[in-house]
Amino acid sequence: MSTMFQALRFPCGKEMPNRFFLSPLTNSQSFADGSLSDDEINWLEMRAKGGFGLTMTAAAHINKDGQGFPGQLGIFSDSQLPGLKELAKKIKSHGSLAVVQLHHAGLRSPRELTGLAPVAPTPSAKFAARGLSHGEVKRLIEDFIQGAERAKSAGFDGVELHAAHNYIICQFLSSEFNQRTDEYGGSLQNRSKVLFDIITGIRKRCGAGFLLGVRLTPERHGIELAEAVATAKTLFEKKEIDFLDISAWDIYKEPADESFRGRSLLSYFTELDRGDIRLGAAGKVYTPADIKFGLDAGLDFVLMGRAAMLHHNYPSLLSANSEFVPNRVPVSRDYLLAEGLSAAFIDYVGGQWPDFISS
């Protein structure tokens, strides 16, 4: 319990009051133009007020063509700034760090949303995606950097780059989806150039005091564990980021690759020399015992998603009662409405996880 509620300081100088990150959760609550709704602001402010030390938005697309979901938050236009400014102010008023997750869906951008063929590092017949030109890759990097600048101007403490789940940065990292022959393809060093160019650009333009993190996929989605570990090692060595977020899906699991089994997936990352850079992970973190397991395994923080849907004030409840037992699914729609999820969000949850909502 004591570790869970210890403050955590990042290399940039910003500090969170505990080890609870709100995981970035797709919620379909934004307007069609990417601007924030009152429902989405309420959902996030409730988590900040409920004690989460860092409150992260859902994935926010950094250009219109990179949208991945209906009702997705956008951060590609100054017209979206009023809502973003209001959200940042409300999150920070409760002592929580305010962070935007920057995103581009790449070949996972549905044509029915954007009206265009999805784009990828190289053409993909499976996804009916076209390959980006060299100039378009440069533009993509710039769009991510401008997204971070827009987040800073809105008052957010920082951003996280979504380099996981087979979205555009993950696609560049993957030898399966990236078969380019220019400086952005071939070796892992070249395939990771988009990620590192974005990081360097954000650090240069947003400053040393801006919180900057990366979410990585450790395996699957065209990513091999050995390469994910190598990317993490380089991120730690370059010392340009403040935190690394491993999307493990299950913090207890062993690697999918049989040649790496016999120890936990997380151990391949916690054993790396990360200096002052902070490391966290997401994946089936529900109970206080799960949180303790993650921190005891060497993580600096844990990310909570579905548990945060069930209890907007999970950290506060646990702080007040060390014997706190969180609710389990299924729960009713009325229960979720009371926890700050809108009807649109609940519909999305029901479509993703049918066992989440009781009939």
N, C-alpha and C positions, 0 to 999 in steps of 0.2 A: 504493500500500500504506500509506503513512504516514497519509493521510487516513482510510482505513478503520478504523484502530485508534487514532484520536484520540478522546479523551473528548468527550462532547456534553452541554452544560449547558442545562437548560430554564428558562424564566422563573420557574417555581415554586421553583427552587433545586435540584431533584434532578438528578443527573448519571448518565449511562450511560457505561461504559468504552470503547465503540466505536460504530460506525455500523450495527450489525446488529440489526434488529428481527425477532423471530419473528412471522410473519404469523398472524392469527387463523384457525385452520383447523377447520372442521367435522370432527368425528371420531366421533360416535355412541358415545362411551365412557362417558357418564354413566349413572346409574341412572334409572329411570322417574320418580322423584320430583324429578329435577334435581340430586341430590347427586353429588359427585365419586366416582369409582371409583379404586382403586389404579392401574389401568391408565392412566387419564388423568393422574393425578399423576405417574406414572413418565415418561410421554411428555413432559410439560412440564419436569419437573426435569432430564431428560437434556439438553434443549436449553439450559437455563440453565447447567448444568455444562459443556456443550460450547462455551460462550463467547458465546452471544447476549447482547448488551448489554441488551436488553429482551425479556422473555418474556411474550407476550400469550396469554390463554386463547382458546378458541373462543368464538363468540358465546354470551352467557349471557342467557337471556330474563328480563325484569324483571317479568313477571307470567305466571301459569300459562297464561292464554288466548293469550299471544303466542308460544307454542312454534312453532318452524319445522321441527324435524328430530327423528326418533327418537333417543333417547339424548342429548338436548341438555342441556348444563349450565344450571342455574338459579341465580338470585340474587334470588329473590322471597320467600324465607322464611328466618327465623332458624334453622330446622332444617338449612339447608344450610351454616351457618357452620363447623361443625367441619372439614369437608373443605376449605373455602376457607381457613381459618386454616392448616391443615397445608400446603396448596399454596403459599400466600404465603411462609410461613417457609422452605420448601425452596428456592423460586426465589431468594429474597433471600440465602440462605446461600451461594450461588455467585457473588454480586456482580452479579447481573442485576436490573434493575428488574422488578417484578411488576405486571402490568396486566390488568384484566378488560375485555373488550369487552361493552358493554351493548347489548341487542338486543330488538326486538319484531318479529315477522314480518309483522304486519298482515294484508293480504289474502293473504299467502303462508303463513298458518297452516293446515295441513291439518286439515279437520274430523275426520278419523279419529284424529288425535292429541289434539285438545282436546275433542271432542264438541260443539263449538259452531260456528256460522257464523263465518268470519273477519270481522274488522273492518277498516275503511279510513276515510280522511278523508271520502269520500262513497261511496254504494253503487256496487258494481260487479257487473253481471250476469255478466260474463266469469268472475269469480272467485267468484261467489255470495256476495259479501261485503256486509255491511250497513254503513251509515255510522255513525260515532261521534256521539253527542250532545255538546253543549257541555260538559256535566258530565263525560262520559267522556274528553274531550280533557284536561280539567284533571287527571283521575285518572291518565291516561297520563303526563303530565308529572311528576306526583308519584311515580309508580312508577319512572321513570328516576332521579329524584333519590334516592329511597330505595335503589335498587340501588347507586348510588355510595356512599351512606352505609354500606351493608352491606359493600361492598368495602373501604372504609376501616377499618371496625371489624374486618374479618378480617385486616388488616395489609398490604393491597396498597398499592403506591405511588400508584396512580391507576387511571383508567378511560379507555376510548375509547368514544365514542358511534358506533354503527353507523348512519350516515345514508346508506348506499349500497345498491346491489343491489335496489332496489325493495322494501325493508323499510319499516316504518311511517314513520320520519322522512323517508326518501327519497320516500315517497308523498305526504307533506305538501308537500315541496318541489316536486313535479311538478304542472304545470298540467293534465296529462293525467288524473291520478288524484285531484287535489284540486280540486273545483269547489264548495267551501263558499262561503257568502255571509256568514259571520260574520268575526270578526277573524283567523281562521286560514285564510282563503281569499281568492282574488282576486289582488292584486298579489304579487310575489315577496317583498316585505317581510312581508306578512301570512302567506304560505305558509311562510316561514322562522321564524315566531314560535314554533312549537313547539320547534324546535331551540334558538333563543336563550333561550327561557324555561327550558329544561332546563339549559343551560350556566350561566345566571345563578343558578339554584337550587342547582346543585352547587357552584359557587364560593362561594356564601354559606354553605352548610351544611357543606361539607367543608374550607373554608379555602384560603388563598393558597398553602399549601405542598403541596397535593394535585395530582398530575399529571393533566391533563385534555386529551384529544385528541378529534379528530373524523375519521371516515372518510367521504369524499365520493365519489360517482360523478360523473365529469366529463361523461359523455354516455350516451345510450341510457337505458333504464329510465324513459322519460318525462322525462328531464333534458336540457335544451339546454345546450351548452357555454357560451354567453354567460351564462346564469343561474348555472351552476356557478362560473364565474370571479367573478361578482358576489357570490355567497355566500362564496367564499373571501376576497375582498377585504374584505367586512364582518367576517368572522371575524378577520382580521388587524387591522383598524382598532379593533375593540372590545377587543382585547387580554385576553380572558378565558380563552383556551385556551393550552396549551403547545405543541401540535403539530397539524398537519394531515396526514392520510394520504390520498393520492389513489389510488383503486383503478383503475389505468389498464388493467389486463389485459395490456398490452404497453408497456413504457417507451419503446420505440423508435417507436411508431406515430404517424402523423399523425391529426388529428381525423377522425371519420366525416363530419361536416358539411363538404361540399365548399367552402363559403364561407370556411372557416377553414384549409384545407389550404395546403401550401407551407412549413410549419414543424411542429415536433413538438407533440404534444398537451401534453407537460409544460411547454413553454416558456410557455404561457399562464398557468401558475401560478408558475413560478420567476421570472418577470419582475415579479411583484407585490411591492410593498414590504411585507415581513412583519415588520420589526423583529427582535425576538429570538425570535419564534415559529418553531418548527422545522417543516420541510417534508420529507415523504418520499413514496415511491410504491411500489406493488407492481405486478408484471406481467412475467413471464418473466425474472426475475432468477435466473440459474442459475450463471453462470461469474464468475470474478474480473473479466473484461472487462466483464460486464454491470454489476457493482457499480461499477466505475470509471466507466463511461458515465453512470450515474445521478448519481454524486457530481460528476463533471465538468460535468454538465448543470445543476447548481445545487441539487440535493437535499442535505439535511443527513444523511439516512439512507435506507436501502433496507429494504423488507420482503421476507422470503424465506419461501416456502411449500413448494412441492414440493421445492425443493433442500434444505430443512431436513428433509423426510421422508427423503431419501436419505442425509443426513449429519447426525446429531444434533450433531456437533462441527465443523460447517463452519468457523466462525470460528477455532477452535483449529487446525484443519488448515491453514488458509490462513496463519495467523500463523506457524506453524512452517515453512512451505514456500511461498514466493512462486510456485513453479511448480505448485502444487496444481491438479490437474485433477479436477473432480467427476465422479462416476458419472452415467451417463445411463440412462433407462428403455429397455426394460423390465427390472425386477429381480424376483427370486423372492420368494415369500411369506416364506421363511426369512430372506432378507436384511432385509426390512422388520420382521420380528419382532425381529431382532437390533438394529435401529435404534430399538426402543421402541414400535412400533405394535402394538396388540393385534389379535386376529383380527377383532373388530368393526370397527375402524378400517380394516383392510386390505380387508374386504368393502365398506365404504363407498367407499374409493378405487377399487376395481375397478369398482364401479357407475358412478362419475363419469368415470373415465378408464381405459377398457378396455386401452389400450396401456401402462399403468403397470406391470402385473404380468405376468410371463412365465408361460406355461402349464406 
